Amino acid sequence: MKGSSIEVGEAMKGASPRKGVTRGLSIMDFVLRILAAVATLGAALAMATTNETLPFATQFIKFRAQFDDLPSLVFFVMGNSVVCGYLVLSLVLSIFHIVRSTAVKSRILLVAFDTVMLGLITAAASAATSIVYIAHNGNTGANWFAICQQYNNFCERISGSLIGSYIAVALFTVLIILSVVAISRN
C-alpha cells in the first residue's frame, strides 16, 4: 500500500504543475483573443453600416447622417478593423503557446504588439466617444446642437458600437496581464 503511494508521488514530481498553469493561461489567452476579435469586428461593422436620412420640408430635400461624415468615426472604423485583423493573425501565436507553453520570446513579442494595439483601440474609441458625446449633448460654446433628438437610430448604433470597442479595450488589458504572468512563470 505504501509502495504505490510513493510511486504516485514520484510520478507527480516529474510533471510540472507550472506547465499546466501556463498552458491554462495560454488557452485563456486564445479564448480572450477570439472574444476581442468578435468585439472589434462587431464595433467596426456597427459603425460602418450606420446611416440615417430624415426628410426636411419636402421629400426632395433630405438630411443625411453617416459615419463617414465625421473623420473621428472613420478613424474608429479603421482602428477597430486593424485591431481585429491583428487579433485574427495573433491566434496563430496563441495556438503555438498552447502547444509550447515554455515559449518566452514569442510571448514578449506578443505583449509588445498587444500594447501597441491597446493604444490604437483606446485612441479610436476615445475619438469616437468625443463625437458621440457631442451628438448626444451638443456644445453650447461652439453653438453645436445635439443631433440625437432627430437622428435616434444613428445615435443608438454609434453608441452601441462604442460598447464593443471598450469591451475590446478591457479584454486587451486582461490579455497583456495574462501574457506577463505567463512570462514570469517561465
N, C-alpha and C positions, 0 to 999 in steps of 0.2 A: 504494500500500500504506500509506504513512504518512498519507495523507489520510483513509482510512477509520478509522484508529485515533484520529485527532483528533476525528472526528465522534462516535465512540462515547464518547470521554472527555467531550465537551461534552454529550452526552445524559445521561450519568451525573451531571453537575453539577446538572442541573435536578431530578432525582429525589432526594428527601431520604432518606438511609439512616436518619435518626432516626425518620421517619414509619413506616417499615417495622418498626422495632423496637417502636415504640409500638403499632402495630397487632397485632404478635405478643403483646405484653403484654396487650392487650385480649382477644384470643382465649383466651389462657391464663386470664385473669380469668373469662371466660364458662364455660370448662370447669370451673374450680375451684368456681364458684358452683353448677353442676349437681351436682358431687360432694358439696359441703357440704349441699345440699338433700336429696340422697338419704341422706346420713349422719344428718341430723337427723330426717328422716321415719322412717327405719328405727329410730332410737333411741326416738322417741316411740311408734311402733306396737308395738315390742317391749315397752316398759314398760307401755303402756296395756292390752295383752292378757295381762298376766301375772297368773295366779292359780293357786292350788293348794289342794286340800282333802284333809285327812287324817282318816281315821276315828279315833275315840277308842276307848273300850271297847265301845261298841255302834255300830250303824250309824245310830242316831238322833242321836247326839252327834258332831259333826264340828268340826274346827278348820279354819279357812279363812285363807289369806294372799292378799291382793290389794294391788295397788299403791296403791289409793285409801284404804287403811287408814292410810297414812303421808303427812302433808302435804308432806314433802320430795320424795317421789316424784311427788305430784300437781304440785308446782312444776316438777319435772323435765319432766314430760309437757307442761305448759303452755309452759314456756320453749322447749323444742325445737319445739313446734308454731308458736309465734310466729316463731322464727328461720327455720323452714322456709318459712313464708308470706312473710316478708321476702325471703328468697333468691329465691323464685319471682318476686316482684314486681320485684326488682332486676335480673332478667335482661333486662328491657326497656332499662334504662340501660346494661347491659353490651353489648347489641347496638348501641345508639346509639354507644358508644365504639369499637366495631369500625368502624362506618361513618365516624364523625368522630373520628379519633384525636387531634385537637388540642383537644378539649373539655376545659377545665380546671375550670370552676365546678361542673359536674355530678360530676366526679371528686372534688372536695373534699367535696361533699355526700355522696357515696357513702362516702368514707373516714370521715366523721363518723358516719353511720348504721352502718357496719360496726363501728366501735369500740364503739358502744352495744350492738350485737347480740353482739359478742365478750364484753362484760361480762355480758350476760344469760345466754348459753350457758355461760360459765365458772361463774357463780353457780349455775345449775341443776345442772350436772354436779358441782360441789363439794358441794352439799347432798345430792344423791343418793349421792355417794361416801361420805359420813359414815354414812349409813344402811346402805349395803352393807357397809361395814367392820364396823359393829356386828352386822349379821346374820351375817357370817362368823366374827367373833371374840368377840362379846359384850363386856360391860363388867362386870368383877368388882366394881368400886367401887360401881356402881349396882345390882348384883345382876341384871343382864340377861344371859341366857344366849344363846349362839349358836343361831340357829334353822336354819342351813343344813344341819345334820345331818338334820333332819326334813323340811325343805322344799327338796329338792335342785333340782327343776325351777324353782321360784320364784327361787332364788338364782342359778342359771345364767343365766336370762333377764335379770334385772336387772343382773347383771354384764356381760352381753353388750351390753345397751343403753348402758351407760356407755362402752364402747369406741367405739361410733358417735358419741356425743356428744363425746368427746375427739378423735376424728378431725376433727370439725367445728371444734373449737377450734383445732387445728393449721392447718386449711385457712383459717380466718378470719385467722389471723396472717399466713399467706402472702399472702392477698388484700390485706390492708392494706399490706404491704410492696410488693407489685406496684403497687398504686394510687399509693403515694407515689413510687415510681420513675418511673411513667408521668407523674405531675405534674411531677416535677423535670426530665424530658426535654423538656417543652414550654416 
